[in-house]
Amino acid sequence: MEYIVQTKNLEKKYKNINILKGIDMNIPKGSIYGLIGKNGVGKTTLIRLICGLQKPKNGTYSIYGIKNTEKGILKARKRIGAIIEQPSVYENMTAKDNLIEQYKIIGIPLDKYIDELLEFVKLADAGKKKVKYFSLGMKQRLGIAIALVGHPDFLILDEPINGLDPEGIIDIRELILKLNKESGITFLISSHYLDELSKIATHYGFMSDGKMIKEITKKEFENLLNIYFEYLDDLEQQLPSKKGLINLIKFCNELGQYGIMCEVIVYDIYPLETAFDYVLDFLGIDIVHEMSESLLCECADIKVQKFLNKNGLCNSETYVNDIVQLLDNGDVKWEPC
């Protein structure tokens, strides 16, 4: 398989803080690669490294097979278009003038492609309207048009639907699909909206705490969901027995290993929060849902803390696996508070 971008054990530090912790990422040619993770997990930092805006502390990456340590990396980057964090536009210029300015910046002669770009991103009718009067969706589409100047075959979009209304989201989705299918452009799209990415992505990379938790294809992801849902159905038949409760906690813990992956599955796509309701209802606890490895121990609700204290589990570092072990040994009785 041919890859547009590959990273190997990529690390980045700010002072003494590890932002990226050994990232391995592989973006196949022609794919729409969804980079999923909460805010602050390192998605934008990873993108900035690929674009050459920052240097890695350790590890390497390659673009079109050219390593970041090779001279040809600058030429390879010219085949990339990117919007990082938000579109870089001139507010007091029109859409067309912004495109003209981008042509000057990258040093290529003006051509008829400008008008085609404006038509393509549905801004041909913007006329002399200055960008400062554009809606957020219009600015995002203009940003994509600017990124397309120079005919790149790889586009990087950092949180492209943040703040957009439903109509704006649909416009960006259709634009990405059209560019991918008709022009063969490969995409790297960072987001924490798995619900939306699931409509267009062909591949996923799930990040949590500066690490790449898992890379899977769309088909593998759908198969994984099916396995979980079948298992969840089985668990429903076992509750509220002790065995069923133990298996459910293990199930929640297993989901927790995928970090943001399972959180967005639970809350953005399928109503899996019922799995946690089973545990909490069984304990007589009413709290805000948490989606972490320490599912019960790190909940802020005072009832949880009282229950844990009662059973000798007051240490916040006690995790679900420890609780399961205590259950298996019969050292803890799970009774409603």
C-alpha positions as CSV (number, residue, x, y, z in Angstrom):
1,M,0.0,0.0,0.0
2,E,1.2,3.5,-0.9
3,Y,1.2,6.0,1.9
4,I,1.2,9.8,1.7
5,V,2.4,10.4,5.2
6,Q,4.0,8.0,7.7
7,T,5.3,8.9,11.2
8,K,7.6,6.7,13.3
9,N,7.9,7.1,17.1
10,L,7.2,10.9,16.7
11,E,7.7,12.9,19.9
12,K,7.3,16.5,20.8
13,K,8.0,18.3,24.1
14,Y,7.2,21.8,25.3
15,K,9.7,22.5,28.1
16,N,9.2,19.4,30.3
17,I,5.7,18.5,29.0
18,N,5.4,15.6,26.6
19,I,2.8,16.5,24.0
20,L,3.4,13.7,21.5
21,K,4.5,10.3,22.9
22,G,5.8,8.0,20.2
23,I,3.2,8.6,17.5
24,D,3.0,6.1,14.6
25,M,0.6,7.1,11.9
26,N,0.0,5.9,8.4
27,I,-2.2,7.8,5.9
28,P,-2.9,5.7,2.7
29,K,-3.0,7.5,-0.7
30,G,-6.5,8.4,-1.7
31,S,-7.9,8.0,1.8
32,I,-9.9,10.4,4.0
33,Y,-8.1,9.9,7.3
34,G,-9.9,11.0,10.4
35,L,-7.7,11.9,13.3
36,I,-9.9,11.6,16.4
37,G,-9.2,12.9,19.8
38,K,-10.3,15.4,22.5
39,N,-8.9,18.9,22.6
40,G,-5.4,18.9,24.0
41,V,-4.4,15.4,23.0
42,G,-1.8,16.6,20.5
43,K,-3.7,16.6,17.1
44,T,-2.7,20.1,16.1
45,T,0.8,19.7,17.3
46,L,1.1,16.5,15.1
47,I,-0.2,18.5,12.1
48,R,2.2,21.3,12.7
49,L,5.1,18.9,12.7
50,I,4.0,17.4,9.4
51,C,3.6,20.9,7.8
52,G,7.1,21.8,9.0
53,L,6.0,24.5,11.4
54,Q,7.7,22.8,14.3
55,K,10.4,20.2,14.7
56,P,10.0,16.9,16.5
57,K,12.0,16.1,19.6
58,N,12.5,12.5,18.5
59,G,11.3,10.2,15.8
60,T,10.8,10.7,12.1
61,Y,8.1,11.2,9.5
62,S,7.9,11.0,5.7
63,I,5.8,12.7,3.1
64,Y,5.5,10.9,-0.2
65,G,8.3,8.6,0.9
66,I,10.7,11.5,1.7
67,K,11.9,11.7,5.3
68,N,11.8,14.9,7.2
69,T,15.6,14.8,7.5
70,E,16.1,14.7,3.7
71,K,16.5,17.8,1.5
72,G,13.6,16.9,-0.7
73,I,11.1,17.4,2.1
74,L,10.5,21.0,1.2
75,K,9.5,20.1,-2.3
76,A,7.2,17.3,-0.9
77,R,5.5,19.9,1.3
78,K,4.6,22.0,-1.7
79,R,2.1,19.2,-2.6
80,I,0.3,19.9,0.7
81,G,-2.6,22.3,1.3
82,A,-3.5,23.0,4.9
83,I,-5.8,24.8,7.2
84,I,-4.5,24.7,10.8
85,E,-6.8,25.7,13.6
86,Q,-8.6,28.4,11.5
87,P,-8.5,29.7,7.9
88,S,-5.8,32.3,7.4
89,V,-7.7,35.0,5.4
90,Y,-7.5,38.8,4.9
91,E,-10.7,40.1,6.4
92,N,-10.7,43.4,4.4
93,M,-10.3,41.7,1.0
94,T,-12.8,39.9,-1.1
95,A,-12.7,36.1,-1.7
96,K,-11.1,36.5,-5.1
97,D,-8.5,39.0,-3.8
98,N,-7.6,36.5,-1.1
99,L,-6.9,33.8,-3.7
100,I,-4.9,36.3,-5.8
101,E,-2.8,37.0,-2.7
102,Q,-2.2,33.3,-2.1
103,Y,-1.0,32.9,-5.7
104,K,1.6,35.7,-5.0
105,I,2.7,34.1,-1.7
106,I,3.5,30.7,-3.2
107,G,4.9,32.3,-6.4
108,I,2.8,30.9,-9.2
109,P,1.2,32.9,-12.1
110,L,-2.4,33.8,-12.0
111,D,-4.7,31.6,-14.1
112,K,-8.4,30.9,-14.7
113,Y,-8.3,28.4,-11.9
114,I,-9.2,31.2,-9.5
115,D,-12.7,31.5,-10.9
116,E,-13.1,27.7,-11.0
117,L,-12.0,27.6,-7.3
118,L,-14.6,30.2,-6.3
119,E,-17.3,28.3,-8.2
120,F,-16.2,25.0,-6.7
121,V,-16.5,26.3,-3.1
122,K,-19.7,28.1,-3.8
123,L,-18.3,31.6,-3.4
124,A,-18.5,32.8,-7.0
125,D,-21.5,35.0,-6.1
126,A,-19.7,36.7,-3.2
127,G,-18.6,39.4,-5.6
128,K,-17.1,42.4,-3.8
129,K,-18.3,41.4,-0.4
130,K,-15.4,41.6,2.1
131,V,-14.5,38.5,4.0
132,K,-15.2,40.1,7.4
133,Y,-18.8,40.0,6.5
134,F,-18.7,36.3,5.6
135,S,-20.4,33.6,7.7
136,L,-18.1,31.1,9.5
137,G,-19.1,28.5,6.9
138,M,-18.2,30.8,4.0
139,K,-14.8,31.6,5.6
140,Q,-14.1,27.9,6.0
141,R,-14.9,27.2,2.3
142,L,-12.7,30.1,1.4
143,G,-9.9,28.6,3.5
144,I,-10.2,25.3,1.6
145,A,-10.1,27.3,-1.7
146,I,-6.9,29.0,-0.6
147,A,-5.4,25.6,0.4
148,L,-6.2,24.3,-3.1
149,V,-4.1,27.0,-4.8
150,G,-1.2,25.3,-6.4
151,H,-3.1,22.0,-7.1
152,P,-2.1,20.0,-4.0
153,D,-3.0,16.3,-3.8
154,F,-3.0,16.2,0.0
155,L,-5.2,18.4,2.1
156,I,-4.9,18.8,5.9
157,L,-7.9,20.3,7.7
158,D,-7.7,20.9,11.4
159,E,-11.2,20.9,13.0
160,P,-12.9,22.1,9.8
161,I,-16.5,22.0,11.2
162,N,-16.0,23.7,14.5
163,G,-18.7,26.2,15.1
164,L,-20.5,25.5,11.9
165,D,-24.3,25.3,11.6
166,P,-25.8,22.1,10.1
167,E,-26.0,23.6,6.6
168,G,-22.3,24.6,6.9
169,I,-21.3,21.2,8.0
170,I,-23.1,19.6,5.1
171,D,-21.3,22.0,2.7
172,I,-17.9,21.1,4.0
173,R,-18.7,17.4,3.9
174,E,-19.9,17.5,0.3
175,L,-16.8,19.5,-0.7
176,I,-14.4,17.0,0.9
177,L,-16.2,14.0,-0.7
178,K,-16.1,15.7,-4.1
179,L,-12.4,16.6,-3.9
180,N,-11.6,13.1,-2.8
181,K,-13.7,11.2,-5.4
182,E,-13.2,13.5,-8.4
183,S,-9.7,14.9,-7.9
184,G,-8.2,12.0,-5.9
185,I,-7.1,14.3,-3.1
186,T,-6.0,12.6,0.1
187,F,-7.3,14.1,3.3
188,L,-6.1,14.3,6.9
189,I,-8.9,15.7,9.0
190,S,-8.6,16.2,12.7
191,S,-11.7,16.4,14.8
192,H,-13.5,15.3,18.0
193,Y,-16.7,14.8,16.1
194,L,-16.7,11.1,15.2
195,D,-20.4,11.3,14.3
196,E,-19.6,13.6,11.4
197,L,-16.3,12.0,10.4
198,S,-18.0,8.6,10.2
199,K,-20.0,9.9,7.2
200,I,-16.9,10.5,5.1
201,A,-13.7,8.8,6.6
202,T,-12.2,5.7,5.1
203,H,-9.6,5.4,7.8
204,Y,-9.3,6.4,11.5
205,G,-6.5,7.2,13.9
206,F,-7.6,7.6,17.6
207,M,-5.4,9.7,19.8
208,S,-5.5,10.0,23.6
209,D,-2.9,11.7,25.9
210,G,-0.4,12.3,23.1
211,K,-0.5,8.7,21.9
212,M,-1.9,6.9,18.9
213,I,-4.3,4.4,20.5
214,K,-5.4,2.6,17.4
215,E,-5.5,2.9,13.6
216,I,-8.3,1.1,11.8
217,T,-10.1,1.2,8.5
218,K,-13.8,2.1,8.2
219,K,-14.7,-1.6,7.8
220,E,-12.6,-2.6,10.9
221,F,-14.3,0.1,12.9
222,E,-17.8,-1.1,11.9
223,N,-16.9,-4.7,12.8
224,L,-15.5,-3.5,16.2
225,L,-18.8,-1.7,16.9
226,N,-20.8,-4.8,16.0
227,I,-18.8,-7.0,18.4
228,Y,-19.3,-4.5,21.2
229,F,-23.0,-4.2,20.6
230,E,-23.4,-8.0,20.5
231,Y,-21.5,-8.2,23.8
232,L,-23.6,-5.5,25.3
233,D,-26.8,-7.4,24.4
234,D,-25.4,-10.4,26.2
235,L,-24.6,-8.3,29.3
236,E,-28.2,-7.1,29.5
237,Q,-29.3,-10.7,30.0
238,Q,-26.7,-11.2,32.8
239,L,-27.6,-8.2,35.0
240,P,-28.1,-7.6,37.8
241,S,-26.2,-10.7,38.9
242,K,-22.7,-10.4,40.3
243,K,-21.2,-12.1,37.3
244,G,-23.0,-9.7,35.0
245,L,-21.8,-6.7,37.0
246,I,-18.2,-7.9,36.9
247,N,-18.4,-8.5,33.1
248,L,-20.0,-5.1,32.6
249,I,-17.2,-3.3,34.5
250,K,-14.6,-5.2,32.5
251,F,-16.5,-4.2,29.3
252,C,-16.5,-0.6,30.4
253,N,-12.8,-0.8,31.2
254,E,-12.1,-2.4,27.8
255,L,-13.9,0.5,26.1
256,G,-11.9,2.9,28.3
257,Q,-8.6,1.6,26.8
258,Y,-9.6,3.2,23.5
259,G,-9.9,6.6,25.2
260,I,-11.7,9.1,23.0
261,M,-12.7,6.4,20.5
262,C,-15.3,4.9,22.8
263,E,-16.4,8.2,24.2
264,V,-17.5,9.5,20.8
265,I,-19.0,6.1,20.0
266,V,-21.1,6.3,23.2
267,Y,-22.2,9.8,23.0
268,D,-22.1,10.8,19.3
269,I,-23.2,7.6,17.5
270,Y,-24.9,5.0,19.7
271,P,-26.7,5.2,23.1
272,L,-24.1,3.1,24.9
273,E,-24.3,5.2,28.0
274,T,-26.8,2.6,29.2
275,A,-23.9,0.3,30.0
276,F,-22.7,2.8,32.6
277,D,-26.2,3.3,33.9
278,Y,-26.4,-0.4,34.7
279,V,-23.4,-0.1,37.0
280,L,-24.4,3.1,38.6
281,D,-28.1,2.2,39.1
282,F,-27.1,-1.1,40.6
283,L,-25.0,0.9,43.1
284,G,-27.8,3.4,43.7
285,I,-25.5,6.2,42.4
286,D,-26.7,9.1,40.2
287,I,-23.8,10.9,38.7
288,V,-22.5,12.5,35.5
289,H,-21.2,9.8,33.1
290,E,-17.4,9.4,33.1
291,M,-15.5,7.7,30.3
292,S,-12.1,6.8,31.7
293,E,-10.2,3.7,32.9
294,S,-10.9,4.7,36.4
295,L,-14.6,4.7,35.7
296,L,-15.9,4.6,39.3
297,C,-12.9,5.9,41.3
298,E,-12.5,9.2,39.6
299,C,-16.1,10.3,39.6
300,A,-16.6,13.5,41.5
301,D,-19.9,12.7,43.1
302,I,-19.7,12.4,46.8
303,K,-21.9,9.3,46.9
304,V,-19.3,7.4,44.8
305,Q,-16.5,8.5,47.2
306,K,-18.6,7.4,50.2
307,F,-19.2,4.0,48.6
308,L,-15.6,3.5,47.7
309,N,-14.5,4.5,51.2
310,K,-17.0,2.1,52.7
311,N,-15.3,-0.7,50.8
312,G,-11.7,0.4,51.4
313,L,-11.3,1.9,47.9
314,C,-10.7,5.5,48.8
315,N,-7.4,5.7,46.9
316,S,-8.1,7.6,43.7
317,E,-5.4,5.6,42.0
318,T,-7.4,2.4,42.4
319,Y,-8.7,1.5,38.9
320,V,-11.4,-0.7,37.5
321,N,-9.2,-3.7,37.1
322,D,-8.5,-3.6,40.9
323,I,-12.2,-3.3,41.7
324,V,-12.9,-6.3,39.4
325,Q,-10.2,-8.3,41.2
326,L,-11.7,-7.5,44.6
327,L,-15.1,-8.5,43.2
328,D,-13.7,-11.8,42.0
329,N,-12.1,-12.5,45.4
330,G,-15.4,-11.7,47.1
331,D,-13.7,-8.9,49.1
332,V,-16.3,-6.3,48.2
333,K,-20.0,-6.6,48.3
334,W,-21.8,-4.5,45.7
335,E,-25.0,-3.3,47.3
336,P,-27.0,-0.2,46.6
337,C,-26.0,2.8,48.8
